[in-house]
């Protein structure tokens, strides 16, 4: 009998790409389950033969029902504030155990370490500990920071002529959601990765000065890194069209502290190890996203 892979969080940007990667890597639609809070948003997926189930991180009974018949469960956490996320993951892992799930693959973050300065580290530390002590097989995928949102903001960055980040230095091994999805899908498919922790990073760790130069070279407009105070960054985040919720601003500020602390600078070859193909470098990714011709 074929293995059933269930993705909870499949309606998000990373989740959708993981489902696409599962299909691209040869998994039959009949062997994929997606568990989402709003099944109506997945109507296009349902028509492909993928089993779409109703699930809510807040409802343990609903989760258990959604996980029935699942061999490998991929958990992609929600973007709720940290404390509610802990409860959500607690519910999901407990429901997986009751439903007879064999293995959990957890999407985590590179800063899931006790000495991290990120405010999300306690959630990820709890999440990793929860799955490791669940009695089920497990695989943990620690993701580096996404490059995708930076590309989304390029028009605004060009308009400002600067990268106004609340940090003085540091490097990031940025990685795209597409490359993360390839590696996570591969980990879900394979049966020989239980008890393993992977650190999914880009091909290089770049500084914010490097990032500014890449954007400048591709857009032919000057964009330079400018260190700003946390207060200035918070104020800008709440202004105009951005108006980011308070808890998300706190998360972002703490991530910049972590960058300065060196928490996202490590580069590994784990994506290539899992998929046989290295991740895109930042310049290559930005060129493709910005559709820059040679």
Number of C-alpha atoms within 10 A of each C-alpha: 4 9 17 22 28 30 27 28 22 23 20 15 12 21 22 19 21 26 27 17 21 23 15 12 14 9 19 15 19 14 19 21 25 28 28 23 16 14 16 12 12 19 11 10 19 17 11 10 14 18 17 24 21 17 24 19 24 17 13 20 16 17 26 21 17 24 29 16 16 22 20 26 26 27 23 18 21 15 10 12 15 19 11 15 20 20 14 20 25 18 19 28 23 16 23 26 17 16 19 15 23 16 25 27 27 24 21 25 20 21 27 22 14 9 9 19 20 22 19 21 22 19 21 25 17 15 25 24 11 16 23 16 10 16 11 16 19 23 24 26 22 22 25 26 22 20 18 17 11 15 18 13 11 19 13 12 21 19 12 13 18 17 21 18 19 22 21 15 17 20 22 26 26 27 26 22 22 20 25 26 22 24 27 32 28 18 24 25 18 11 12 9 17 16 11 13 17 23 20 30 30 31 21 19 19 17 17 21 16 16 21 20 19 19 24 19 14 15 16 11 14 16 23 22 20 17 16 14 14 17 11 12 18 18 12 15 18 14 11 8 8 9 13 15 10 13 12 15 17 16 16 20 20 20 24 22 21 22 24 19 17 16 24 24 23 18 17 16 17 21 26 16 12 19 17 11 14 16 26 17 17 25 16 13 17 22 18 11 12 16 10 11 7 4
